[in-house]
Amino acid sequence: MPFINNDFINDLSNQVDIVDLINRRVPLKKAGKDYKACCPFHDEKTPSFTVVADKQYYHCFGCGENGSAIDFVMKYDHLNFTEAVEVVASESGISVVYDQNAQPVDPKIKRYRDLMQKVSEFYQYQLKNSPAKNKVVTYAKNRGITGKIAKRFDLGFAPPGWSGLFDHFKQDLEVVKDLVEMGLLVAKKDKQGEYYDRFRDRLMFPIHNAKGDVIAFGGRVLSEKDKPKYLNSPETPIFHKSKELYGLHHARKHSHSIDYILVVEGYMDVVALHQGGITSTVATLGTATTPQHLQTLSRTTDTIIFCFDGDRAGRAAAWKALQITLPIIKTGLVVKFLFLPDGEDPDTLVKKESLKDFEVRIEKAHTLSKFLFDHVKAELDFDTIEGKTLFIEKAKVLINQVTYDLYHQQLIEGVAQEVGQSVEQVKKVFDQQDQSSQMPSVDEPPMPHMGEHFSDFPPSEPIVVQGPNAKGLRSKMITLLLNYPSLAYENNTVEVRVRGLKKIDKKFEILLELVQSAQMIEEHDITQEELIKPFKNKNTIYNRLNQLCIMEPYLSETQAKEEFLGALYTCEKQQKNTQNKAFINNASTIEERKKVMENIQKGKLKKK
């Protein structure tokens, strides 16, 4: 985003009414020439929060908070500086002036956001007026969603049928084109100009960015028989799953102080916790926690608490979140892990327990260090010398990823305490350079090293494609596809191209089966479980795929698509080169060889 013009920022306070802006958030009472209220930033019974209108300034004589309209909005709405400037300007009816030397904002972005707001209003209207609304209203009531909470989250209803949204907007061809770009309409195959709605017969959850703009949607089925349970918007120019968090806007808006952020797994968990009174809650959007998520959260709070089911899948997801956290943790940031009883999630548990009981669970959440040590110890026979030795080695690989020096030292001391050795002894082991514990260079691609997890697949037959990093490329494509199943059907040529790789080895057979598996359920937001289902009877392969399913992909879907197609192109190029060499070597005379090389140069050599 371009920088806001400095002169505009300096003059903004002179153009806004700080009393009106604060009064929208905290009711003010006239007190002489000034205005007073109980301070929103600390608990008090006697008003000590004062707004001085003629100086466009606020000050609390109780806690010392003070500043301008921008400062107030930053603290009260939990926004960064740029976001606060844009909010203050917007609420005051002032157009933001951006630095003309910076790259201008793409005008399509604003058009897309305006359209998404209209789509949200369409779904909200359907929730109240659709002839089929009774079942969604009944579902919402059964889940304990009140009208107040439904309004807070702008919940809506995608009516049944294939063209409700399309029929509403079809008169404007540009809008239809934009709806396709936003992933809300899908073009029918082999029927040019015809579309169907992506979301049908679902409870709709608008997804907002930090400023409150609608940028995408999630939809939940109303019957447990329907699949998939949740369907999300695909990646678009304004929506990137690896960066956005559902409920962050609401957490900032409805929490006067954010002592922690609770990271849960689903929309309904966020909604249910809000209804139970726990508003500082967010959810990832159908993807694992990413470094971008953590960076966003750390700008909002000093304490991040991951909340997962206590079952195997929940603990695997938590472990994945821990691994992402280690290199990012910094001064002042505390990360904890809350595990719920088996069979429970925040949505169900907050209804069974009182708010106080659930808050006690939050207070007792495991620290990152406790979860790390407990998880590693659980995989070993810790009571033996061998087990303690392996514990130190495994902990070393993880802890050496921590760049926050003081915390790194504290974790080493924790390891020493766990194994009953001196800190000096353990530190000596940690300082030893070991190839197995080296992290990849920052210049390396983030994912090719994942190929080692396929190292003990059954041996395959000799193959043609054996160029540099061939193993890494094959495993990289498999890993990308597992973490981004939409890659298989967003480009109709993928299956044909994978099938075209001659004399494929076992990994290419796996890749092809995964592509075909994804395309069989193309209309759905396919899950990893559905994707690898065809391999369930192949224990070795199935277990390896399961391992890769819980690895952190790091990339946005757009980046993943580029990585996947790039790897596929490289494999095709390697195969072509190998094939061309075979043609040259098979030529029996110099003249034949020369002719073959000329044909290769002209690009006229046909594949056999």
VEXKOL-675913 format. One record per residue (C-alpha): residue number from 1; chain; x, y, z. Coordinates in pm, 1 decimal, m for minus. Layout:
<pts>
   num   cadena          X          Y          Z
   NUM        A          X          Y          Z
...
</pts>
This chain:
<pts>
   num   cadena          X          Y          Z
     1        A        0.0        0.0        0.0
     2        A      138.3      349.5      m80.5
     3        A      240.2      588.5      196.3
     4        A       m5.6      853.0      309.7
     5        A      105.1     1205.4      227.8
     6        A      281.5     1365.5      527.6
     7        A      116.7     1706.4      480.3
     8        A     m222.7     1534.8      482.5
     9        A     m140.4     1358.5      811.4
    10        A      m16.5     1681.8      972.3
    11        A     m333.0     1868.0      873.6
    12        A     m582.7     1589.2      947.4
    13        A     m626.6     1676.1     1317.1
    14        A     m731.8     2027.7     1218.1
    15        A    m1008.9     1890.0      997.7
    16        A    m1173.4     1638.2     1229.7
    17        A    m1404.3     1677.7     1528.9
    18        A    m1237.7     1475.9     1805.4
    19        A    m1544.4     1505.7     2028.1
    20        A    m1772.2     1352.6     1765.7
    21        A    m1518.4     1080.7     1681.0
    22        A    m1465.7      972.2     2043.8
    23        A    m1835.3     1009.3     2133.3
    24        A    m1918.6      739.6     1876.3
    25        A    m1712.7      498.7     2083.9
    26        A    m1737.9      636.3     2439.5
    27        A    m2042.8      846.3     2545.2
    28        A    m1916.5     1190.3     2652.2
    29        A    m2079.0     1441.7     2886.4
    30        A    m2027.0     1817.6     2870.7
    31        A    m1823.3     1952.5     3162.0
    32        A    m1771.8     2327.0     3119.9
    33        A    m1596.1     2381.4     2790.0
    34        A    m1461.3     2024.6     2786.0
    35        A    m1614.1     1674.2     2777.4
    36        A    m1574.0     1389.1     3025.3
    37        A    m1628.6     1013.5     3051.4
    38        A    m1502.8      713.0     3241.9
    39        A    m1175.4      615.6     3078.9
    40        A    m1207.6      331.2     2826.5
    41        A     m847.0      227.7     2889.3
    42        A     m868.8      143.7     3260.2
    43        A    m1141.2       62.3     3513.3
    44        A    m1274.9      357.3     3709.8
    45        A    m1599.2      474.7     3868.3
    46        A    m1533.2      850.1     3868.4
    47        A    m1475.9     1006.5     3523.2
    48        A    m1119.8     1124.4     3476.6
    49        A    m1106.3     1099.5     3094.8
    50        A    m1124.0     1449.0     2942.2
    51        A    m1158.2     1560.2     2580.5
    52        A    m1047.0     1917.1     2508.6
    53        A    m1237.7     2023.1     2198.2
    54        A    m1052.4     2342.0     2109.2
    55        A     m713.5     2166.5     2127.0
    56        A     m834.7     1843.6     1957.9
    57        A     m678.5     1649.6     2242.0
    58        A     m774.0     1391.4     2506.7
    59        A     m616.3     1310.7     2842.6
    60        A     m692.9     1070.5     3126.2
    61        A     m587.7     1197.6     3467.6
    62        A     m620.8      844.8     3603.8
    63        A     m396.1      634.4     3378.8
    64        A     m215.4      906.6     3184.3
    65        A     m335.6      807.0     2835.9
    66        A     m343.8     1107.6     2603.5
    67        A     m310.8     1213.7     2244.0
    68        A     m490.7     1317.1     1925.9
    69        A     m787.1     1166.9     1740.7
    70        A     m548.8      936.2     1553.1
    71        A     m387.3      821.3     1878.4
    72        A     m728.4      746.2     2028.7
    73        A     m845.4      541.5     1731.4
    74        A     m515.7      349.7     1721.0
    75        A     m553.6      247.3     2086.3
    76        A     m931.7      205.1     2107.6
    77        A     m979.9       25.6     1773.1
    78        A     m645.3     m158.5     1800.4
    79        A     m523.0      m36.0     1460.0
    80        A     m180.6       51.7     1326.4
    81        A     m103.0      411.3     1234.7
    82        A     m197.1      390.0      866.4
    83        A     m523.3      209.0      941.2
    84        A     m611.4      468.1     1208.2
    85        A     m548.2      759.7      971.7
    86        A     m775.2      600.8      711.4
    87        A    m1050.9      536.3      969.0
    88        A    m1035.5      890.8     1109.9
    89        A    m1047.7     1035.8      758.7
    90        A    m1331.3      808.4      650.8
    91        A    m1546.9      886.6      955.0
    92        A    m1487.2     1256.8      899.8
    93        A    m1582.1     1240.1      531.5
    94        A    m1229.6     1327.3      415.9
    95        A    m1052.7     1158.5      125.1
    96        A     m705.6     1032.3      212.5
    97        A     m422.8     1187.6       10.2
    98        A     m148.7      937.8      m73.1
    99        A      209.5     1011.1     m164.2
   100        A      211.3     1068.5     m538.5
   101        A      566.0      933.1     m566.2
   102        A      451.8      594.7     m436.9
   103        A      283.2      331.5     m649.0
   104        A      m86.0      425.0     m686.1
   105        A     m358.1      204.1     m549.2
   106        A     m507.6      m23.0     m814.3
   107        A     m856.9      123.2     m873.4
   108        A     m990.8     m230.3     m913.7
   109        A     m916.7     m304.6     m547.4
   110        A    m1168.0      m47.4     m423.7
   111        A    m1419.9     m172.2     m681.3
   112        A    m1377.3     m528.5     m557.8
   113        A    m1423.5     m426.5     m193.5
   114        A    m1734.6     m224.6     m271.9
   115        A    m1876.7     m521.2     m460.7
   116        A    m1802.4     m761.3     m175.2
   117        A    m1996.1     m532.4       59.6
   118        A    m2294.7     m547.7     m178.0
   119        A    m2268.9     m926.9     m189.5
   120        A    m2266.1     m934.3      190.5
   121        A    m2579.4     m722.1      196.4
   122        A    m2740.0     m962.5      m55.0
   123        A    m2669.4    m1260.5      172.5
   124        A    m2795.9    m1071.0      478.9
   125        A    m3117.2     m986.9      292.4
   126        A    m3162.1    m1352.7      200.3
   127        A    m3127.3    m1451.7      566.5
   128        A    m3429.5    m1236.7      647.8
   129        A    m3638.2    m1269.0      332.5
   130        A    m3556.5    m1587.4      136.8
   131        A    m3847.5    m1833.9      103.8
   132        A    m3598.6    m2097.4      222.7
   133        A    m3484.7    m1897.7      527.4
   134        A    m3661.3    m2117.2      786.3
   135        A    m3401.3    m2391.7      779.3
   136        A    m3107.2    m2153.9      818.4
   137        A    m3284.9    m1965.0     1097.8
   138        A    m3362.8    m2296.3     1270.2
   139        A    m3001.8    m2405.2     1230.5
   140        A    m2873.9    m2075.8     1376.8
   141        A    m3109.4    m2103.1     1675.0
   142        A    m3006.6    m2463.2     1737.3
   143        A    m2645.0    m2349.3     1743.2
   144        A    m2735.6    m2076.6     1992.2
   145        A    m2668.6    m1781.9     1759.8
   146        A    m2869.0    m1479.2     1873.2
   147        A    m2990.9    m1203.1     1644.5
   148        A    m2749.4     m961.3     1811.7
   149        A    m2445.9    m1178.7     1735.1
   150        A    m2569.9    m1252.9     1381.0
   151        A    m2584.3     m878.4     1322.8
   152        A    m2241.5     m822.8     1478.5
   153        A    m2084.2    m1065.9     1230.2
   154        A    m2311.6     m971.8      935.9
   155        A    m2415.8    m1335.6      897.2
   156        A    m2612.6    m1418.0      583.4
   157        A    m2765.6    m1696.7      378.7
   158        A    m2672.0    m1826.4       34.0
   159        A    m3008.1    m1955.2      m93.4
   160        A    m3043.6    m2299.0     m251.5
   161        A    m3033.9    m2324.9     m626.9
   162        A    m2752.8    m2264.2     m870.6
   163        A    m2799.9    m1899.6     m966.0
   164        A    m2933.8    m1685.2     m680.3
   165        A    m2633.4    m1454.6     m668.6
   166        A    m2583.9    m1460.8    m1046.1
   167        A    m2947.6    m1365.4    m1111.7
   168        A    m2918.2    m1073.0     m871.0
   169        A    m2616.2     m920.0    m1048.5
   170        A    m2640.9    m1056.8    m1404.9
   171        A    m2757.4     m730.4    m1562.2
   172        A    m2411.2     m577.8    m1523.3
   173        A    m2151.7     m776.4    m1720.2
   174        A    m1858.5     m600.8    m1551.4
   175        A    m1995.6     m695.6    m1209.3
   176        A    m2038.2    m1056.6    m1323.6
   177        A    m1676.8    m1057.3    m1439.0
   178        A    m1568.2     m919.8    m1100.3
   179        A    m1773.3    m1183.4     m916.7
   180        A    m1586.5    m1451.0    m1112.6
   181        A    m1258.0    m1282.2    m1016.8
   182        A    m1370.3    m1286.4     m651.8
   183        A    m1449.3    m1658.4     m679.6
   184        A    m1819.8    m1614.2     m602.6
   185        A    m1934.2    m1718.6     m948.9
   186        A    m1786.9    m2013.7    m1137.1
   187        A    m1785.7    m2038.8    m1516.1
   188        A    m1960.3    m2348.4    m1649.8
   189        A    m1735.9    m2579.5    m1847.0
   190        A    m1782.4    m2568.4    m2222.2
   191        A    m2064.9    m2312.7    m2183.5
   192        A    m1928.8    m1968.1    m2252.0
   193        A    m2106.2    m1685.8    m2071.5
   194        A    m2285.2    m1915.1    m1825.0
   195        A    m2207.5    m1925.9    m1453.3
   196        A    m2322.2    m2083.4    m1129.0
   197        A    m2294.8    m1970.8     m764.4
   198        A    m2003.6    m2109.3     m564.6
   199        A    m2202.6    m2082.5     m239.7
   200        A    m2543.1    m2250.3     m228.5
   201        A    m2770.5    m2333.1       66.6
   202        A    m2517.9    m2226.9      330.1
   203        A    m2493.4    m2005.0      636.5
   204        A    m2260.0    m1728.8      520.1
   205        A    m1978.3    m1569.5      720.8
   206        A    m1833.7    m1252.5      564.3
   207        A    m1457.5    m1232.0      615.7
   208        A    m1333.9     m882.0      698.7
   209        A     m986.0     m737.8      682.8
   210        A     m844.2     m547.3      979.8
   211        A    m1018.1     m226.5      868.3
   212        A    m1358.0     m393.3      841.3
   213        A    m1382.7     m429.0      463.0
   214        A    m1549.8     m749.6      340.4
   215        A    m1284.9     m931.9      136.7
   216        A    m1413.6    m1291.4      116.7
   217        A    m1672.7    m1537.9      247.1
   218        A    m1697.3    m1866.5      426.3
   219        A    m2007.2    m2084.7      406.2
   220        A    m2124.1    m2366.5      633.4
   221        A    m2365.3    m2640.6      526.7
   222        A    m2695.1    m2667.4      712.0
   223        A    m2701.6    m3047.1      711.0
   224        A    m2420.6    m3269.1      836.1
   225        A    m2483.9    m3494.0      533.7
   226        A    m2369.0    m3224.7      289.2
   227        A    m2003.3    m3181.5      197.3
   228        A    m1774.6    m3006.0      240.2
   229        A    m1870.2    m2882.8      586.4
   230        A    m1704.6    m2545.0      527.5
   231        A    m1637.6    m2379.3      193.0
   232        A    m1414.6    m2073.5      163.6
   233        A    m1358.6    m1814.7     m105.9
   234        A    m1049.7    m1891.1     m315.2
   235        A     m747.1    m1661.0     m317.4
   236        A     m818.3    m1330.8     m494.1
   237        A     m640.0     m997.0     m542.7
   238        A     m791.6     m878.1     m210.4
   239        A     m792.0    m1205.0      m12.0
   240        A     m492.1    m1411.7       95.4
   241        A     m564.2    m1689.0      344.8
   242        A     m209.9    m1692.8      477.9
   243        A     m242.8    m1328.8      589.6
   244        A     m602.4    m1284.3      706.5
   245        A     m765.5    m1392.7     1032.0
   246        A    m1139.5    m1431.2     1078.3
   247        A    m1267.3    m1217.8     1364.8
   248        A     m963.7     m990.5     1404.7
   249        A    m1167.5     m686.2     1306.5
   250        A    m1440.3     m785.0     1554.2
   251        A    m1187.4     m853.9     1828.9
   252        A    m1042.4     m505.6     1789.1
   253        A    m1384.1     m343.2     1765.9
   254        A    m1551.5     m516.2     2060.9
   255        A    m1257.1     m551.9     2303.5
   256        A    m1159.5     m237.2     2489.0
   257        A     m842.9     m407.4     2608.4
   258        A     m682.1     m707.7     2444.3
   259        A     m477.8     m888.9     2706.5
   260        A     m452.0    m1192.4     2478.6
   261        A     m575.9    m1326.4     2146.4
   262        A     m726.1    m1675.4     2144.4
   263        A     m661.4    m1850.1     1811.4
   264        A     m928.4    m2113.9     1740.2
   265        A    m1004.3    m2333.1     1440.7
   266        A    m1344.2    m2227.8     1303.0
   267        A    m1593.1    m1948.5     1238.9
   268        A    m1849.2    m2094.1     1477.5
   269        A    m1590.8    m2104.8     1757.3
   270        A    m1528.7    m1730.6     1715.8
   271        A    m1900.9    m1652.4     1704.3
   272        A    m1982.4    m1873.4     2006.1
   273        A    m1701.5    m1725.4     2215.5
   274        A    m1815.1    m1371.6     2133.2
   275        A    m2162.6    m1467.2     2247.2
   276        A    m2014.0    m1611.0     2565.9
   277        A    m1831.3    m1284.6     2633.0
   278        A    m1481.9    m1375.8     2507.7
   279        A    m1430.1    m1128.4     2223.8
   280        A    m1052.0    m1137.7     2172.6
   281        A    m1079.6    m1442.6     1948.6
   282        A     m973.9    m1515.3     1589.8
   283        A     m963.3    m1815.8     1356.7
   284        A     m740.4    m1909.0     1066.8
   285        A     m916.1    m1947.4      733.0
   286        A     m894.2    m2312.0      642.3
   287        A     m516.6    m2312.3      662.5
   288        A     m252.6    m2367.2      927.4
   289        A     m110.1    m2074.3     1121.7
   290        A      148.1    m1886.0      914.7
   291        A      431.7    m1646.2     1002.8
   292        A      221.2    m1364.1      858.6
   293        A      m62.1    m1450.9     1099.6
   294        A      174.2    m1436.3     1395.6
   295        A      320.7    m1104.7     1286.4
   296        A      m29.5     m959.3     1256.6
   297        A     m130.8    m1090.1     1598.8
   298        A      186.9     m968.8     1768.2
   299        A      100.5     m613.9     1657.5
   300        A     m230.7     m645.4     1842.6
   301        A     m137.4     m824.6     2165.2
   302        A      156.6     m948.7     2369.1
   303        A       m1.3    m1288.4     2440.8
   304        A     m115.8    m1538.0     2177.0
   305        A     m300.3    m1850.3     2293.8
   306        A     m356.4    m2131.9     2045.1
   307        A     m669.2    m2330.7     2127.8
   308        A     m698.2    m2684.8     1987.9
   309        A     m890.8    m3003.8     2047.6
   310        A     m701.2    m3242.1     2272.7
   311        A     m710.2    m3526.7     2019.0
   312        A     m423.5    m3640.4     1794.8
   313        A     m515.2    m3406.0     1509.8
   314        A     m543.5    m3110.3     1745.6
   315        A     m203.9    m3176.8     1901.3
   316        A      m48.4    m3221.0     1556.3
   317        A     m188.7    m2882.2     1452.3
   318        A      m60.1    m2728.3     1775.3
   319        A      285.4    m2873.0     1715.7
   320        A      283.0    m2724.8     1369.5
   321        A      192.0    m2383.5     1515.5
   322        A      476.3    m2413.4     1766.8
   323        A      730.2    m2482.5     1492.4
   324        A      615.0    m2173.6     1303.1
   325        A      636.1    m1965.3     1620.1
   326        A      993.7    m2047.6     1722.4
   327        A     1180.0    m1830.4     1466.8
   328        A      933.8    m1542.6     1513.0
   329        A      904.1    m1514.9     1890.1
   330        A     1046.1    m1184.0     2012.3
   331        A     1088.9     m966.6     2319.2
   332        A      764.4     m930.6     2511.4
   333        A      568.4    m1189.0     2311.6
   334        A      419.7    m1480.6     2506.7
   335        A      277.9    m1784.9     2325.6
   336        A       64.0    m2046.8     2500.3
   337        A     m133.7    m2358.5     2407.1
   338        A     m478.7    m2451.8     2536.8
   339        A     m598.8    m2809.3     2482.1
   340        A     m967.8    m2886.2     2525.0
   341        A    m1117.8    m3217.7     2644.0
   342        A    m1162.9    m3487.9     2379.0
   343        A    m1474.8    m3437.8     2172.0
   344        A    m1508.4    m3072.0     2269.7
   345        A    m1440.2    m2751.4     2082.7
   346        A    m1479.6    m2389.4     2200.6
   347        A    m1828.9    m2371.2     2049.4
   348        A    m1961.8    m2667.8     2250.1
   349        A    m1756.3    m2615.4     2564.3
   350        A    m1844.2    m2250.2     2622.0
   351        A    m2212.8    m2352.8     2619.4
   352        A    m2157.7    m2629.1     2876.2
   353        A    m1939.0    m2426.7     3109.0
   354        A    m1970.9    m2082.1     3258.7
   355        A    m1765.5    m1796.9     3118.8
   356        A    m1558.4    m1804.9     3437.2
   357        A    m1478.3    m2177.0     3393.1
   358        A    m1361.3    m2121.3     3036.6
   359        A    m1149.3    m1824.1     3143.1
   360        A     m985.2    m2048.9     3404.4
   361        A     m888.7    m2286.2     3123.5
   362        A     m734.5    m1992.3     2937.4
   363        A     m536.3    m1888.4     3246.0
   364        A     m402.3    m2244.7     3280.1
   365        A     m292.1    m2274.9     2916.0
   366        A       48.4    m2440.6     2869.1
   367        A      347.1    m2220.1     2800.0
   368        A      532.6    m2278.4     2473.5
   369        A      829.5    m2426.8     2660.3
   370        A      613.5    m2675.3     2853.6
   371        A      436.1    m2791.4     2537.6
   372        A      767.8    m2821.6     2352.5
   373        A      931.9    m3031.7     2625.6
   374        A      624.1    m3247.3     2691.5
   375        A      572.9    m3317.8     2321.6
   376        A      934.2    m3423.1     2259.6
   377        A      946.0    m3634.5     2577.2
   378        A      625.0    m3816.0     2480.8
   379        A      797.3    m3952.9     2168.7
   380        A     1087.2    m4104.1     2366.9
   381        A     1164.8    m4345.5     2646.9
   382        A     1273.4    m4050.1     2857.2
   383        A     1371.1    m4256.7     3161.5
   384        A     1670.1    m4404.4     2977.9
   385        A     2009.5    m4251.5     2897.6
   386        A     1937.4    m4303.0     2527.7
   387        A     1602.5    m4127.4     2562.3
   388        A     1754.3    m3825.0     2737.2
   389        A     2028.8    m3806.5     2474.3
   390        A     1774.1    m3807.5     2193.5
   391        A     1564.2    m3551.8     2383.9
   392        A     1859.6    m3310.6     2387.8
   393        A     1924.7    m3363.7     2015.3
   394        A     1560.0    m3311.9     1916.2
   395        A     1522.9    m3009.2     2143.6
   396        A     1845.2    m2865.3     2000.4
   397        A     1712.3    m2866.1     1643.3
   398        A     1398.9    m2681.0     1754.6
   399        A     1546.9    m2438.1     2004.4
   400        A     1828.9    m2333.4     1771.6
   401        A     1560.5    m2182.6     1549.7
   402        A     1485.1    m1923.7     1820.2
   403        A     1647.9    m1589.1     1734.9
   404        A     1543.7    m1410.1     2056.7
   405        A     1869.7    m1452.4     2252.5
   406        A     1734.0    m1432.4     2607.3
   407        A     1452.9    m1678.6     2537.6
   408        A     1698.3    m1908.6     2357.9
   409        A     1915.6    m1912.1     2670.6
   410        A     1615.1    m1975.9     2896.1
   411        A     1508.6    m2273.8     2683.0
   412        A     1859.1    m2422.0     2706.7
   413        A     1837.3    m2387.3     3084.5
   414        A     1499.5    m2562.0     3066.6
   415        A     1651.9    m2854.7     2876.0
   416        A     1930.0    m2881.5     3134.5
   417        A     1672.4    m2894.5     3411.9
   418        A     1470.3    m3162.8     3230.5
   419        A     1770.1    m3395.8     3183.7
   420        A     1945.2    m3315.8     3511.0
   421        A     2266.7    m3179.5     3360.3
   422        A     2446.5    m2850.1     3397.7
   423        A     2359.9    m2561.6     3167.7
   424        A     2722.7    m2553.8     3049.2
   425        A     2707.0    m2920.4     2940.0
   426        A     2385.1    m2870.2     2746.2
   427        A     2501.4    m2542.2     2593.9
   428        A     2814.3    m2716.0     2467.4
   429        A     2594.9    m2966.5     2280.7
   430        A     2377.7    m2687.0     2140.8
   431        A     2681.6    m2496.1     2016.3
   432        A     2813.4    m2795.1     1822.0
   433        A     2756.3    m2756.7     1450.0
   434        A     2578.3    m3056.7     1308.2
   435        A     2462.5    m3108.1      950.4
   436        A     2136.5    m3260.2     1067.3
   437        A     2045.9    m2946.3     1260.4
   438        A     2139.3    m2687.4      998.5
   439        A     1853.3    m2472.5      876.4
   440        A     1824.1    m2407.7      501.0
   441        A     1962.3    m2080.7      369.7
   442        A     1716.4    m1794.8      336.5
   443        A     1805.6    m1786.0      m31.2
   444        A     1681.2    m2139.9      m83.0
   445        A     1322.2    m2211.3     m188.4
   446        A     1113.3    m2272.8      126.0
   447        A      988.3    m2618.6       43.7
   448        A     1209.8    m2849.4     m164.2
   449        A     1375.7    m2995.5      146.6
   450        A     1044.3    m3159.8      230.3
   451        A     1125.5    m3429.8      m20.2
   452        A     1324.2    m3618.5      243.0
   453        A      996.4    m3729.6      397.8
   454        A      937.3    m3951.5       95.0
   455        A     1281.9    m4109.5      116.9
   456        A     1158.6    m4453.8      214.1
   457        A      876.8    m4497.9      m34.9
   458        A      904.4    m4838.3     m207.8
   459        A     1186.4    m4830.8     m466.6
   460        A     1075.5    m4735.2     m815.7
   461        A     1174.8    m4838.7    m1167.0
   462        A     1442.0    m4642.1    m1357.5
   463        A     1301.2    m4316.8    m1490.7
   464        A     1379.9    m4070.1    m1764.2
   465        A     1356.4    m3751.9    m1559.0
   466        A     1674.8    m3744.0    m1348.7
   467        A     1798.3    m3387.0    m1385.0
   468        A     1932.7    m3172.7    m1102.3
   469        A     1703.5    m3172.0     m795.4
   470        A     1460.2    m3408.6     m969.6
   471        A     1371.6    m3576.9     m639.3
   472        A     1314.8    m3243.0     m475.0
   473        A     1090.4    m3125.1     m757.4
   474        A      870.5    m3434.0     m744.1
   475        A      831.8    m3417.8     m367.8
   476        A      782.2    m3042.6     m379.6
   477        A      484.7    m3079.6     m617.4
   478        A      329.1    m3346.3     m396.1
   479        A      371.3    m3132.5      m84.7
   480        A      230.1    m2824.2     m256.5
   481        A      m70.1    m3016.7     m381.8
   482        A     m140.1    m3160.6      m36.6
   483        A     m140.9    m2816.7      120.5
   484        A     m314.3    m2642.0     m172.2
   485        A     m554.0    m2898.7     m331.0
   486        A     m710.9    m2631.7     m552.2
   487        A     m392.6    m2635.2     m762.7
   488        A     m519.9    m2950.1     m931.6
   489        A     m834.4    m2798.8    m1076.3
   490        A     m761.9    m2426.2    m1102.6
   491        A     m569.1    m2508.4    m1418.5
   492        A     m740.3    m2761.0    m1646.9
   493        A     m411.4    m2866.0    m1808.6
   494        A     m241.9    m2993.3    m1492.5
   495        A     m363.4    m3354.0    m1521.8
   496        A     m272.9    m3370.8    m1891.0
   497        A       75.6    m3233.4    m1823.9
   498        A      146.3    m3465.9    m1530.6
   499        A       20.1    m3762.7    m1733.3
   500        A      250.0    m3654.3    m2015.9
   501        A      562.9    m3712.3    m1810.4
   502        A      699.9    m4034.9    m1960.9
   503        A      813.6    m4340.4    m1764.2
   504        A      705.7    m4184.4    m1437.1
   505        A      840.1    m4317.3    m1108.8
   506        A      636.9    m4397.7     m797.3
   507        A      622.9    m4033.8     m691.3
   508        A      482.4    m3921.5    m1025.1
   509        A      219.1    m4194.6     m998.0
   510        A      128.5    m4057.0     m655.0
   511        A      118.3    m3702.8     m791.9
   512        A     m109.3    m3807.9    m1077.6
   513        A     m344.7    m3990.2     m839.5
   514        A     m361.0    m3683.0     m615.7
   515        A     m445.0    m3460.4     m913.6
   516        A     m718.4    m3698.5    m1024.1
   517        A     m850.6    m3726.3     m667.9
   518        A     m880.0    m3346.0     m645.4
   519        A    m1051.9    m3313.6     m982.2
   520        A    m1314.9    m3573.1     m892.9
   521        A    m1449.4    m3334.8     m628.6
   522        A    m1372.7    m3015.8     m812.4
   523        A    m1672.9    m2814.5     m696.6
   524        A    m1583.3    m2853.9     m329.8
   525        A    m1331.7    m2686.0     m103.4
   526        A    m1152.3    m3017.8      m89.4
   527        A     m994.0    m3127.3      237.9
   528        A     m661.3    m3304.9      276.7
   529        A     m845.2    m3606.8      417.9
   530        A    m1055.3    m3633.4      101.5
   531        A     m749.7    m3582.7     m117.1
   532        A     m547.7    m3873.2       23.9
   533        A     m843.7    m4108.2       74.2
   534        A     m758.6    m4317.5     m238.0
   535        A     m428.8    m4415.7      m71.0
   536        A     m585.9    m4549.4      247.1
   537        A     m512.0    m4910.4      154.5
   538        A     m147.0    m4830.0       76.1
   539        A      m18.8    m4795.6      431.2
   540        A      336.4    m4675.8      363.3
   541        A      233.8    m4407.9      114.9
   542        A      m73.1    m4305.4      317.6
   543        A      137.3    m4253.4      631.1
   544        A      390.9    m4042.2      440.9
   545        A      118.4    m3827.7      287.9
   546        A      m34.5    m3782.2      632.3
   547        A      300.0    m3656.6      759.5
   548        A      322.2    m3398.1      484.0
   549        A      m37.2    m3288.7      549.5
   550        A       65.6    m3137.9      882.4
   551        A      365.0    m2946.0      748.4
   552        A      358.7    m2566.8      721.7
   553        A      331.0    m2459.5      356.2
   554        A      439.6    m2094.9      417.8
   555        A      304.6    m1968.3       83.5
   556        A       m8.2    m1789.6      m31.0
   557        A     m216.6    m1981.3     m285.8
   558        A      m93.1    m1752.6     m562.6
   559        A      269.8    m1817.9     m468.9
   560        A      197.8    m2190.7     m434.8
   561        A       48.3    m2198.1     m784.2
   562        A      359.2    m2030.9     m926.0
   563        A      587.0    m2274.7     m739.0
   564        A      385.7    m2577.9     m851.2
   565        A      365.5    m2481.1    m1218.3
   566        A      732.5    m2381.1    m1212.2
   567        A      832.2    m2723.3    m1076.5
   568        A      610.4    m2896.4    m1332.5
   569        A      764.8    m2692.7    m1614.3
   570        A     1115.5    m2782.8    m1494.3
   571        A     1025.2    m3154.6    m1491.9
   572        A      887.4    m3125.5    m1845.0
   573        A     1200.8    m2942.6    m1956.2
   574        A     1426.3    m3206.9    m1801.3
   575        A     1229.1    m3480.6    m1974.3
   576        A     1247.8    m3296.1    m2305.7
   577        A     1623.9    m3254.2    m2271.1
   578        A     1668.5    m3623.3    m2187.3
   579        A     1449.8    m3718.4    m2480.2
   580        A     1644.8    m3493.5    m2716.5
   581        A     1974.9    m3644.8    m2601.6
   582        A     1833.9    m3990.1    m2675.3
   583        A     1741.0    m3882.3    m3029.8
   584        A     2091.6    m3744.5    m3085.4
   585        A     2264.6    m4054.5    m2945.3
   586        A     2046.9    m4285.2    m3157.5
   587        A     2142.0    m4110.1    m3480.0
   588        A     2366.9    m4349.3    m3677.1
   589        A     2545.3    m4094.0    m3897.4
   590        A     2680.3    m3742.9    m3861.2
   591        A     2422.0    m3619.6    m4112.3
   592        A     2133.3    m3775.1    m3915.9
   593        A     2265.3    m3626.7    m3593.5
   594        A     2296.9    m3285.0    m3755.3
   595        A     1939.0    m3306.0    m3885.0
   596        A     1806.5    m3407.4    m3542.4
   597        A     1986.5    m3114.3    m3379.8
   598        A     1846.9    m2873.0    m3637.2
   599        A     1494.7    m2999.0    m3569.4
   600        A     1547.2    m2959.9    m3196.2
   601        A     1671.5    m2606.4    m3250.1
   602        A     1362.1    m2523.1    m3452.6
   603        A     1131.1    m2678.5    m3197.1
   604        A      985.4    m2920.7    m3452.5
   605        A     1082.3    m3247.4    m3291.7
   606        A      768.1    m3435.5    m3197.3
   607        A      734.3    m3641.2    m2882.8
   608        A      713.6    m4014.4    m2937.9
</pts>
